[in-house]
Amino acid sequence: MGWFACKFRTVAQSVTHGVEMMSVRVMKEADIAAVSAIRVAGWKAAYAGIVPQPYLDGMRAEKDAERCRGRFARSGGQVMDLVAVDDRSEVLGWACLGPYRGTEAEHALGELYALYVQPSLIGTGVGRTLLNAVNTHAAARGFGTLLLWVFRNNLRARRFYELAGYSADGAVQVDEYDGVLLSEVRYRRTVPDVI
């Protein structure tokens, strides 16, 4: 569930969602504050009742942005951050992908590290558009399979990924949040070739 950043050249992808024009592009350093605000708001909205409330209450966008700026500066090009933006360049959502970090590490395995959308925009197509862009970039980088981890009890996210062609593969990991152990399940999808 870590936050990673890198610089990578890409062609923006444009689509129309419920209200406005939206495109997906590589994140810039200037986007970090907006991305951190979305990430923290996303955690607080999506994980209420899953992650202990004191942990969520302690999250601050400013602190997250500070940490992210350091990672962005040290980026080695292995990890890609994408943002969905509207026609005013306002960040609507963020996704991060790169090589799989697990013990099965091999060249063909990629990982979706994170995908967050402004909570008020969930269900408008922003997440789906970001996930499609992630799949496109994963294919372009030669990942034959894309993996991701999701909290076992985050049924909304699990449904989202299942509708997008991801399947739970039986792998489970446990992380601790404020003394509470929470299970995450791993999902995987074969990455379609770029046309």
C-alpha positions as CSV (number, residue, x, y, z in Angstrom):
1,M,0.0,0.0,0.0
2,G,3.0,2.2,-0.2
3,W,3.2,5.4,-2.3
4,F,5.8,5.5,-5.0
5,A,6.6,8.0,-7.7
6,C,8.5,8.3,-10.9
7,K,8.8,10.3,-14.1
8,F,7.9,8.6,-17.4
9,R,6.9,10.0,-20.8
10,T,3.5,9.2,-22.0
11,V,0.7,10.3,-24.3
12,A,-2.3,11.6,-22.5
13,Q,-5.5,9.6,-22.9
14,S,-8.8,11.5,-23.1
15,V,-12.3,10.4,-22.3
16,T,-15.5,12.1,-21.3
17,H,-16.9,11.2,-17.9
18,G,-20.2,12.2,-16.3
19,V,-19.6,15.9,-16.3
20,E,-16.5,17.0,-18.0
21,M,-13.5,16.0,-20.2
22,M,-10.9,13.9,-18.5
23,S,-7.4,12.8,-19.5
24,V,-4.8,10.6,-17.9
25,R,-1.2,11.7,-17.9
26,V,2.0,11.1,-16.0
27,M,2.1,12.8,-12.6
28,K,4.2,16.0,-12.3
29,E,5.9,17.2,-9.1
30,A,3.3,20.0,-9.0
31,D,0.6,17.4,-8.6
32,I,1.9,15.9,-5.4
33,A,-0.2,18.0,-3.0
34,A,-3.4,17.2,-4.9
35,V,-2.5,13.5,-5.1
36,S,-1.8,13.3,-1.3
37,A,-5.1,15.0,-0.6
38,I,-6.9,12.4,-2.7
39,R,-4.9,9.6,-1.2
40,V,-5.7,10.6,2.4
41,A,-9.4,11.4,1.6
42,G,-9.6,8.0,-0.2
43,W,-8.2,6.1,2.8
44,K,-10.6,7.9,5.2
45,A,-13.6,7.2,2.9
46,A,-12.8,3.7,1.7
47,Y,-11.3,2.2,4.8
48,A,-13.7,3.6,7.5
49,G,-14.8,0.5,9.4
50,I,-11.9,-1.5,8.1
51,V,-8.8,0.3,9.3
52,P,-8.8,1.4,12.9
53,Q,-10.3,4.9,13.1
54,P,-7.4,6.4,15.1
55,Y,-5.0,5.4,12.3
56,L,-7.3,7.1,9.7
57,D,-7.7,10.2,12.0
58,G,-3.9,10.5,12.2
59,M,-3.5,10.7,8.4
60,R,-2.6,14.2,7.1
61,A,-2.3,15.2,3.5
62,E,0.6,17.6,4.2
63,K,2.6,14.9,5.9
64,D,1.9,12.5,3.1
65,A,2.9,15.1,0.5
66,E,6.2,15.7,2.3
67,R,7.0,12.0,2.2
68,C,5.9,11.8,-1.4
69,R,8.1,14.7,-2.5
70,G,11.1,12.8,-1.2
71,R,10.2,9.7,-3.1
72,F,9.5,11.6,-6.2
73,A,12.9,13.2,-6.1
74,R,14.6,9.8,-5.6
75,S,12.6,8.1,-8.3
76,G,14.6,5.7,-10.3
77,G,12.2,5.3,-13.2
78,Q,10.9,1.9,-12.2
79,V,7.6,3.2,-10.9
80,M,5.0,5.2,-12.8
81,D,2.4,7.6,-11.3
82,L,-0.6,8.5,-13.4
83,V,-3.2,11.2,-12.7
84,A,-6.6,11.7,-14.2
85,V,-7.2,15.4,-14.7
86,D,-10.2,17.4,-15.9
87,D,-10.2,20.1,-18.6
88,R,-8.9,22.6,-15.9
89,S,-6.0,20.3,-15.0
90,E,-7.5,19.6,-11.6
91,V,-6.4,16.2,-10.4
92,L,-9.4,13.8,-10.0
93,G,-7.5,10.5,-9.2
94,W,-4.2,8.8,-9.1
95,A,-2.7,5.4,-9.8
96,C,0.7,4.0,-9.3
97,L,2.3,0.9,-10.9
98,G,5.7,-0.8,-11.3
99,P,7.4,-4.1,-10.8
100,Y,5.9,-6.6,-8.5
101,R,7.4,-6.3,-5.0
102,G,6.7,-9.8,-3.8
103,T,8.8,-12.9,-3.6
104,E,7.7,-14.0,-7.1
105,A,9.6,-11.1,-8.6
106,E,10.2,-11.6,-12.2
107,H,10.4,-9.3,-15.2
108,A,6.9,-10.1,-16.5
109,L,5.1,-9.3,-13.2
110,G,3.8,-5.8,-12.6
111,E,1.9,-4.4,-9.6
112,L,-0.7,-1.8,-9.2
113,Y,0.5,-0.2,-6.0
114,A,-2.4,2.2,-5.5
115,L,-5.5,3.7,-7.2
116,Y,-7.5,6.4,-5.5
117,V,-10.2,8.7,-6.8
118,Q,-11.6,11.8,-5.1
119,P,-14.4,10.2,-3.0
120,S,-17.1,12.5,-4.5
121,L,-16.2,11.2,-7.9
122,I,-16.4,7.5,-7.2
123,G,-18.7,5.9,-9.7
124,T,-18.2,8.5,-12.4
125,G,-15.6,6.5,-14.5
126,V,-12.5,8.2,-13.2
127,G,-11.2,4.9,-11.5
128,R,-12.1,2.8,-14.6
129,T,-10.3,5.3,-16.8
130,L,-7.2,5.3,-14.6
131,L,-7.2,1.5,-14.5
132,N,-7.5,1.2,-18.3
133,A,-4.4,3.6,-18.5
134,V,-2.6,1.4,-15.9
135,N,-3.2,-1.7,-18.1
136,T,-2.0,0.1,-21.2
137,H,1.2,1.3,-19.5
138,A,1.8,-2.1,-17.9
139,A,1.6,-3.7,-21.4
140,A,3.9,-1.1,-22.8
141,R,6.4,-1.9,-20.1
142,G,6.3,-5.6,-20.9
143,F,4.3,-6.8,-17.9
144,G,2.4,-9.9,-18.9
145,T,0.5,-10.0,-15.6
146,L,-0.5,-7.2,-13.2
147,L,-1.0,-7.9,-9.5
148,L,-2.6,-5.8,-6.8
149,W,-3.5,-6.1,-3.1
150,V,-6.8,-5.1,-1.6
151,F,-8.2,-5.3,2.0
152,R,-10.2,-8.5,2.3
153,N,-13.2,-6.5,3.7
154,N,-13.1,-3.7,1.1
155,L,-15.9,-5.3,-0.9
156,R,-16.5,-2.2,-3.1
157,A,-12.9,-2.2,-4.4
158,R,-12.9,-6.0,-4.8
159,R,-16.1,-5.7,-7.0
160,F,-14.4,-2.9,-9.0
161,Y,-11.4,-5.0,-9.8
162,E,-13.4,-8.1,-10.5
163,L,-15.6,-6.2,-13.0
164,A,-12.3,-5.0,-14.7
165,G,-11.2,-8.6,-15.2
166,Y,-9.0,-9.1,-12.1
167,S,-9.4,-12.3,-10.0
168,A,-8.3,-13.2,-6.5
169,D,-5.5,-15.8,-6.8
170,G,-5.6,-17.1,-3.2
171,A,-2.6,-15.2,-1.9
172,V,-3.1,-13.4,1.4
173,Q,-0.9,-11.0,3.4
174,V,-1.5,-9.5,6.8
175,D,-0.4,-5.9,7.8
176,E,-0.8,-4.2,11.2
177,Y,-2.6,-0.9,11.7
178,D,-2.6,0.5,15.2
179,G,-2.2,-3.0,16.7
180,V,-5.0,-4.5,14.5
181,L,-4.0,-7.2,12.0
182,L,-5.8,-6.7,8.6
183,S,-5.8,-9.2,5.8
184,E,-5.3,-8.3,2.2
185,V,-6.0,-10.5,-0.8
186,R,-4.1,-10.5,-4.0
187,Y,-5.7,-10.1,-7.4
188,R,-4.2,-10.7,-10.8
189,R,-5.0,-10.0,-14.4
190,T,-3.3,-10.9,-17.6
191,V,-2.3,-7.7,-19.3
192,P,-3.7,-7.4,-22.8
193,D,-1.2,-6.5,-25.6
194,V,-1.0,-2.8,-26.6
195,I,-2.6,-2.3,-30.0
